[in-house]
Amino acid sequence: MATAERPFHLVVFGASGFTGQFVTEEVAREQVDPERSSRLPWAVAGRSWEKLQRVLERAALKLGRPTLSSEVGIIICDIANPASLEEMAKQATVVLNCVGPYRFYGEPVIKACIENGASCIDISGEPQFLELMQWKYHEKAAEKGVYIIGSSGFDSIPADLGVIYTRNKMNGTLTAVESFLTVHSGPEGLSFHDGTWKSAIYGFGDQNSLKKLRHASNLKPVPFVGPKLKRRWPISYCRELKSYSIPFMGSDVSVVRRTQRYLYENLEESPVQYAAYVTVGGITSVIKLMFAGLFFLFFVRFGIGRQLLIKFPWLFSFGYFSKQGPTQKQMDAASFTLTFFGQGYGQGIGTDKNKPNIKICTQVKGPEAGYVATPIAMVQAAVTLLNDASDLPKAGGVFTPGAAFCKTKLIDRLNKHGIEFSVISSSEV
């Protein structure tokens, strides 16, 4: 409950940023959800009072809520000012951190939240940041009883909870899953804000740090059940979807593997092997992507190359990324489908010498991924944190979405808000 000491259930930090404005709108919708018994006390936070006020005014106009600005608190704080971050954290039950790239700006927020007893959710798709925060802060967060949950946007709630949903729907033991992301666009095509582009540049440019971190963490390998999942070629054809595919470069694989490790080590559940791909259509699209990918991987290796990629996102991404981001029309027309193909064993079937004898296909469908689905996922994760406390891991800590929310009602909440989980087929082989 909100108290005089901690007056806000949710605080959106970075509310005037490109993604933050859409998260702000989503919290405003949640505040008046008909299933909610009382108003949700919340605030926006950032460096400029004027910009935060403008974001609230735009949301009020868009949602037809003229009194919205007077219902929302405003907190002035700056990532470069630790005292202001602490003041923000002291006033919040949960901070929704929208300030990226997280490798540069994420850690001070997490530190302030842990030290001042607030939980924190972010939408990072940066494996190095996510894994480093778990390594550095898991025990400190557990001592304080707060929850730090990264990757709670499109990267990687649909994938992480999609694997858990597939496991729960299988009548037996799920051993391996391949997912295929298909992004649908309208007549004006797709566009993304260059914040995501910057995160990818810094991530690919510093892959050695992630390798060193994984080596230093010295984790035991998680065992696998049944045959080992074979990696597909960098370009492969998916017969079921009648499309070529390439490996998905986001954080999904890193996040799902961390979740499966948690479920195996803490809940003694059978771990699931996982691989992620994105469909790219026909052979013409494959050739275009090959050239774009080679171009990107060459430039990202050098300091001057990275500067050029950051300065001219529209040029080097063939029009997909820009400093303006997508238009409202582009967002309204876009959607995604994430298809999971799983295999495993029926009840009573030995996994040592037998081949998997059950196949299952599930899907997660949703609206535009970056600025519609991501705010929905983030806000529903925060609401779950507030409302399903008894179903969360008993102590606090730094968690993936799947580890934190596997026993909660988050999938039900997402289904009600337009991110839909469904079983397509299930059969014994």
C-alpha positions in Angstrom: 0.0 0.0 0.0 1.1 3.6 -0.6 2.2 5.3 2.7 3.4 8.7 3.7 7.0 7.4 3.5 6.5 5.7 0.2 3.6 7.5 -1.5 3.8 5.9 -5.0 3.2 2.3 -6.1 4.9 2.9 -9.4 7.4 5.5 -10.6 8.3 5.8 -14.3 11.9 6.9 -14.5 12.8 8.5 -17.9 9.1 9.2 -18.6 10.0 11.9 -21.2 12.3 9.6 -23.2 11.0 8.0 -26.4 9.9 4.6 -24.8 9.2 6.3 -21.5 6.3 8.3 -22.9 4.5 5.1 -24.1 5.1 3.5 -20.7 3.6 6.6 -19.1 0.5 6.2 -21.2 0.2 2.5 -20.3 0.4 3.2 -16.6 -2.3 5.9 -17.0 -4.5 3.2 -18.7 -3.8 0.8 -15.8 -4.7 3.4 -13.2 -8.3 3.4 -14.4 -8.6 -0.4 -15.2 -12.2 -1.4 -14.3 -10.8 -4.5 -12.5 -8.9 -2.2 -10.1 -10.6 -1.6 -6.8 -8.8 1.7 -6.2 -6.8 4.3 -8.0 -3.1 3.5 -8.5 -0.8 6.1 -6.9 2.0 6.8 -9.3 4.6 9.4 -10.5 6.8 10.2 -13.4 10.5 11.0 -12.9 13.3 12.7 -15.0 15.5 15.7 -15.3 13.1 18.3 -16.7 9.8 19.3 -15.0 8.6 20.9 -18.3 9.3 17.8 -20.4 7.6 15.5 -17.8 4.6 17.9 -17.7 4.4 17.8 -21.5 4.4 14.0 -21.6 1.5 14.0 -19.1 -0.4 16.6 -21.1 0.1 14.5 -24.3 -1.1 11.3 -22.5 -4.1 13.2 -21.1 -5.1 14.4 -24.6 -4.6 10.9 -26.2 -6.5 9.1 -23.5 -9.3 11.7 -23.1 -8.3 12.3 -19.4 -8.1 16.1 -18.9 -7.4 15.7 -15.1 -4.5 13.3 -15.6 -1.7 15.8 -14.9 -3.2 16.6 -11.5 -3.4 12.9 -10.6 0.3 12.1 -11.2 3.3 13.0 -9.0 6.4 14.5 -10.6 9.9 13.7 -9.3 13.0 15.6 -10.5 16.0 13.4 -10.6 19.1 12.9 -12.8 21.1 9.7 -13.5 24.3 11.8 -12.7 23.0 12.7 -9.3 23.0 9.7 -6.9 21.2 11.7 -4.1 18.3 12.4 -6.5 18.1 8.7 -7.5 17.9 7.8 -3.8 15.1 10.3 -3.2 13.2 8.8 -6.1 13.7 5.3 -4.8 12.6 6.2 -1.3 9.2 7.3 -2.7 8.5 4.2 -4.8 7.4 0.7 -4.3 8.4 -0.2 -7.8 10.6 1.9 -10.2 10.0 1.3 -13.9 13.4 2.3 -15.4 13.2 3.4 -19.1 16.6 5.1 -19.3 19.0 3.3 -21.6 21.4 2.2 -23.0 21.4 0.3 -19.7 25.2 -0.6 -19.9 25.8 3.2 -19.2 22.8 4.3 -17.2 21.2 1.2 -15.6 23.5 0.4 -12.6 23.1 3.6 -10.6 19.3 3.1 -10.6 19.5 -0.5 -9.4 22.0 0.5 -6.7 19.7 3.3 -5.5 16.7 1.0 -5.5 18.4 -1.7 -3.5 19.8 0.6 -0.9 16.5 2.4 -0.4 14.1 -0.7 -0.5 12.4 -0.2 -3.8 12.0 -2.9 -6.4 13.0 -2.1 -10.0 12.0 -3.3 -13.5 13.7 -2.5 -16.7 13.3 -3.3 -20.4 17.0 -4.0 -21.3 17.8 -6.3 -24.1 21.5 -6.2 -23.3 22.8 -9.6 -22.0 26.1 -8.2 -20.6 24.3 -5.6 -18.4 21.6 -8.1 -17.3 24.1 -10.9 -16.4 26.5 -8.4 -14.7 23.7 -7.0 -12.5 22.7 -10.5 -11.4 26.3 -11.3 -10.6 26.9 -8.1 -8.6 23.6 -7.5 -6.9 21.6 -10.7 -6.4 22.6 -11.2 -2.8 22.3 -7.5 -1.8 18.8 -7.4 -3.3 17.9 -10.6 -1.5 19.1 -9.2 1.9 16.8 -6.1 1.3 13.9 -8.2 0.1 13.5 -6.3 -3.1 13.1 -7.6 -6.7 15.3 -6.4 -9.6 13.8 -7.8 -12.8 15.5 -7.0 -16.1 14.4 -7.6 -19.7 10.7 -7.0 -19.0 9.8 -5.7 -22.4 9.6 -7.4 -25.8 13.0 -8.6 -24.9 12.3 -10.9 -23.2 8.9 -11.5 -21.7 7.2 -13.2 -24.7 10.1 -15.6 -25.2 10.8 -16.3 -21.5 7.2 -16.8 -20.5 6.4 -18.4 -23.9 8.8 -21.3 -23.0 7.2 -21.7 -19.5 3.7 -21.6 -21.1 4.8 -24.3 -23.6 6.2 -26.5 -20.8 2.9 -26.0 -18.7 0.8 -27.0 -21.7 2.7 -30.1 -22.6 1.4 -33.4 -21.2 4.8 -34.7 -20.3 8.4 -33.4 -20.1 9.4 -30.6 -22.4 13.1 -30.9 -23.4 13.8 -28.5 -26.2 12.2 -25.5 -27.9 12.9 -23.4 -31.0 11.2 -20.1 -31.3 10.6 -18.1 -34.5 9.8 -14.4 -34.5 7.8 -13.0 -37.3 7.3 -9.2 -37.4 4.3 -7.9 -39.5 4.2 -4.3 -40.9 1.6 -2.2 -42.5 1.9 -0.3 -45.9 4.3 2.3 -44.4 6.8 -0.4 -43.2 8.6 -0.8 -40.0 10.7 1.7 -38.0 12.5 1.7 -34.6 14.0 4.4 -32.5 17.8 4.6 -32.6 18.1 3.9 -28.8 17.7 0.2 -29.6 20.3 0.6 -32.4 22.8 2.2 -30.0 22.4 -0.7 -27.5 23.1 -3.2 -30.3 26.2 -1.3 -31.4 27.7 -1.2 -27.9 26.7 -4.8 -27.2 28.3 -6.2 -30.4 31.3 -3.9 -30.0 32.1 -5.3 -26.5 31.3 -9.0 -26.8 34.6 -9.9 -25.2 33.4 -8.4 -21.9 30.4 -10.7 -21.9 32.7 -13.8 -22.5 35.0 -12.7 -19.7 32.0 -12.2 -17.3 30.6 -15.7 -18.1 34.1 -17.2 -17.6 34.6 -15.4 -14.3 31.1 -16.4 -13.0 32.3 -20.1 -13.2 28.8 -21.6 -13.4 28.3 -25.3 -13.7 26.7 -26.3 -17.0 23.0 -27.1 -16.8 22.4 -30.7 -17.8 20.1 -31.4 -20.8 17.4 -34.0 -21.1 17.0 -36.1 -24.3 19.0 -35.3 -27.5 21.0 -32.1 -27.7 19.3 -29.4 -29.6 21.2 -28.8 -32.8 21.9 -25.2 -33.9 20.6 -24.3 -37.3 22.7 -22.8 -40.0 23.0 -19.0 -39.9 20.4 -19.0 -42.8 18.0 -21.9 -42.7 14.5 -22.7 -44.0 11.6 -23.3 -41.7 9.2 -25.6 -43.5 6.3 -25.1 -41.0 6.4 -21.3 -41.5 7.4 -21.5 -45.2 10.1 -18.8 -44.5 13.9 -18.4 -44.3 15.2 -17.6 -40.8 18.3 -16.2 -39.1 19.4 -16.4 -35.4 17.6 -13.8 -33.3 20.3 -11.4 -31.9 18.4 -10.0 -28.9 18.7 -11.1 -25.3 16.1 -13.9 -25.5 18.5 -16.9 -25.5 20.6 -15.4 -22.6 17.4 -14.7 -20.5 15.7 -18.0 -21.2 18.8 -20.0 -20.3 19.2 -18.0 -17.0 15.5 -18.8 -16.2 16.0 -22.5 -17.0 19.0 -22.6 -14.7 17.0 -21.0 -11.9 14.1 -23.4 -12.4 16.5 -26.4 -12.3 18.7 -25.3 -9.4 15.9 -23.8 -7.2 12.7 -25.6 -8.1 14.2 -28.9 -9.3 12.4 -28.6 -12.6 13.7 -30.3 -15.8 15.6 -27.7 -17.8 14.6 -26.9 -21.4 17.1 -26.3 -24.2 16.3 -23.2 -26.3 17.2 -21.5 -29.5 15.7 -18.4 -31.0 15.3 -17.3 -34.7 13.6 -14.6 -36.7 11.9 -15.2 -40.0 13.0 -13.0 -42.9 10.7 -14.1 -45.8 12.1 -15.1 -49.2 15.5 -15.3 -50.7 15.6 -11.6 -51.7 15.2 -10.6 -48.1 18.0 -13.0 -47.1 20.5 -11.5 -49.5 19.6 -7.9 -48.3 20.1 -9.0 -44.7 23.3 -10.7 -45.4 24.8 -7.5 -46.8 23.4 -5.4 -44.0 24.7 -7.8 -41.4 28.2 -8.1 -42.8 28.3 -4.3 -43.1 27.2 -3.8 -39.5 29.6 -6.5 -38.1 32.6 -4.9 -40.0 31.9 -1.3 -38.8 31.1 -2.3 -35.2 34.6 -3.6 -34.6 36.3 -0.2 -34.8 35.8 3.0 -32.8 35.3 5.2 -35.9 32.9 2.6 -37.4 30.8 2.7 -34.2 30.7 6.5 -34.3 29.5 6.4 -37.9 26.8 3.8 -37.1 25.6 5.9 -34.2 25.6 9.2 -36.2 23.8 7.9 -39.2 21.4 5.1 -38.0 18.9 5.6 -40.9 21.6 5.2 -43.5 23.4 2.1 -42.0 20.2 0.3 -41.0 18.7 0.7 -44.5 15.9 2.9 -43.1 14.8 0.7 -40.2 16.3 2.8 -37.3 16.0 6.6 -37.0 16.3 9.4 -34.4 12.6 10.1 -34.8 11.4 6.5 -34.3 8.2 5.1 -35.8 5.1 7.2 -36.6 1.8 6.4 -34.9 0.5 4.9 -38.2 3.5 2.5 -38.4 2.9 1.4 -34.8 -0.8 0.9 -35.3 -0.3 -1.3 -38.3 2.6 -3.4 -36.9 2.4 -6.7 -34.9 4.4 -9.7 -34.0 4.0 -13.5 -33.8 6.4 -15.6 -31.8 5.9 -19.3 -32.7 7.4 -22.1 -30.4 8.1 -25.6 -31.7 8.7 -27.9 -28.7 9.6 -31.5 -28.3 9.7 -33.9 -25.3 8.6 -37.1 -23.7 5.2 -38.4 -22.6 4.6 -39.4 -19.0 6.4 -42.7 -18.1 8.7 -42.6 -21.2 12.4 -42.9 -20.4 14.5 -40.0 -21.6 17.9 -41.8 -21.8 17.6 -44.1 -24.8 14.2 -43.2 -26.4 13.6 -40.5 -29.0 11.3 -37.6 -28.0 7.7 -38.7 -28.7 5.6 -35.5 -28.2 5.6 -32.4 -30.3 3.9 -29.1 -29.4 3.4 -25.8 -31.1 2.4 -22.7 -29.2 2.3 -19.0 -30.1 2.5 -15.6 -28.5 0.9 -12.8 -30.6 0.9 -9.1 -29.8 0.8 -5.6 -31.1 3.8 -3.6 -32.4 6.8 -4.9 -30.4 8.9 -2.0 -29.4 6.5 0.7 -28.2 3.2 -1.0 -27.7 3.9 -4.5 -26.5 6.9 -3.5 -24.5 5.0 -0.9 -22.3 2.2 -3.5 -21.8 4.7 -6.2 -20.7 6.6 -3.8 -18.4 3.5 -2.4 -16.7 1.8 -5.8 -16.3 5.1 -7.1 -14.8 5.0 -4.2 -12.3 1.4 -4.8 -11.5 2.2 -8.5 -10.9 5.0 -7.5 -8.6 2.5 -5.4 -6.6 -0.4 -7.9 -6.5 1.1 -11.4 -6.6 3.6 -11.0 -3.8 2.9 -14.5 -2.3 3.7 -16.2 -5.7 7.1 -14.5 -6.2 10.4 -16.1 -5.2 10.3 -16.0 -1.3 13.4 -13.8 -0.9 14.2 -10.8 -3.2 17.0 -10.8 -5.6 17.9 -10.1 -9.3 15.7 -12.3 -11.5 14.7 -12.9 -15.1 11.0 -12.5 -15.8 10.5 -16.3 -16.0 12.2 -16.9 -12.7 10.3 -14.1 -10.9 6.9 -14.6 -12.5 6.6 -18.4 -13.3 4.1 -19.0 -10.5 2.2 -15.7 -10.9 -0.8 -14.6 -13.0 1.3 -12.5 -15.4 0.4 -14.6 -18.5 -3.3 -14.2 -17.6 -2.8 -10.4 -17.3 -0.9 -10.2 -20.6 -3.7 -12.2 -22.4 -6.2 -9.6 -21.2 -4.1 -6.7 -22.5 -3.5 -8.0 -26.0 -0.4 -10.1 -25.7 -2.0 -13.5 -26.3 -0.6 -17.0 -25.5 -2.2 -20.0 -27.3 -1.6 -23.7 -28.1 -1.6 -24.3 -31.9 -1.1 -28.1 -31.9 0.1 -30.9 -29.7 0.6 -34.5 -30.8 2.3 -37.7 -29.9 4.8 -38.8 -32.6 
